[in-house]
Amino acid sequence: MTDAPTPQDWTNAGFSTRAIHAGQEPDAATGAVVTPIFQVSTYKQDGVGGLRGGYEYSRSGNPTRTALEEALAAVEGGARGFAFSSGLAAEDTLLRAVLRPGDHVVVPNDAYGGTYRLVARVFGPWGIEHTPVDLTDLDAVAGAIEHGRTKVVWVETPTNPLLGVSDIAALAALARAAGALLVVDNTFATPYLQQPLALGADVVVHSTTKYIGGHSDVVGGALVVGDGAQLPVGLEGPTGTTLLTDAVAFHQNSSGAVAGPFDAWLTLRGLKTLAVRMGRHCSNALTVATFLRDHPAVDQVIYPGLEDHPGHATAARQMSGFGGMVSFRVGSKEKALDVCARTHVFTLAESLGGIESLIEHPAHMTHASVAGSALEVPDDLVRLSVGIEDVADLVADLGQALA
Ligand SMILES: *Cc1c(COP(=O)(O)O)cnc(C)c1O
């Protein structure tokens, strides 16, 4: 018999072991194997200031949320995780923590539409400028960085919906040389397929609504801050330190967009099966992408796992699989709308990353908010979130919809 692992041991455990155990010791009072839903706002103090486990009020801390935050930090290899009520709440909190009026942000020219809207239309009026740039073009990124003024380089890889792949380590070096933070939105790849902090990123952002939650039943977001990550050069932290973890913790509590206990619990339950789900998402997506590539009604298939994808080599190097998202072009808006109307197994809906397959028309749905901007997407593009159903049924469904 070996000794039971102590909580610290999980750092060296495999991915799924961390996802299932980190931060999730059986409940001390009851032995409950699953972290309970602590549906509570406040905590009895044993005399003034006598907190049990540090809990006083659930905006500041809640045990179910703590379990999720510790598990997220463990699977991303970060110093500390923070769980929010949505991906955009996580992004908003991070940007408030690291930007001041007059600062500048480099954003991907095919960023998630909501991220772009937040940067351009919420932070813009507060004096934050931004430059959209093609992150696959390192010279263009270097040219867009304004030394002394650029405080954040925002990375998405693979991007949404065009699945562009950029080199995280190279972008981290560019950001670091400019004293800016490298932020990676790891929603599409997930920590199972890609580890941005190990590649030099300072902080990882998630919409846990997508693959981490994984069952289309909860909206949530997260930040995971890398070990030792600092605020952008020159910025003083609100608590007297320049550690990014301290600044994010202060802002999470001060702005209060935290994940509720039940949402945290659902997200944690999803996280436990992330590895097995991602394996199936990846293999189903490759089969679907190959089928579409060979289909006469399809002009172009965009999937990083196909060798003709311009980011294939980079993806193969920095990811351990190519993900579950596939986009394709059919030549006209009418044809794209027609395909979206005719599938039965693929459900017409926004969002992605759940066990069920979804189909959508980005120009009219997820990316309608960027119409007319540098981020506009082609109107003959169809995006698939390939689920974990039997792949023969997925292929047959697309076949009849394209016929
Ligand atoms: C959905 C999404 C977001 C926003 O997350 P919400 O949970 O919807 O607020 C951010 N980035 C990417 C890549 C996303 O897909």
The ligand as a Gaussian input file, in Angstrom:
#p B3LYP/6-31G(d) Opt

LIG

0 1
 C      -17.474000      32.268000     -25.955000
 C      -16.102000      32.832000     -26.015000
 C      -15.734000      33.905000     -25.193000
 C      -16.710000      34.615000     -24.278000
 O      -17.134000      33.803000     -23.251000
 P      -18.602000      33.899000     -22.556000
 O      -18.578000      32.773000     -21.593000
 O      -19.612000      33.748000     -23.650000
 O      -18.683000      35.243000     -21.922000
 C      -14.421000      34.337000     -25.267000
 N      -13.532000      33.772000     -26.094000
 C      -13.864000      32.749000     -26.909000
 C      -12.830000      32.176000     -27.823000
 C      -15.143000      32.245000     -26.892000
 O      -15.480000      31.244000     -27.720000

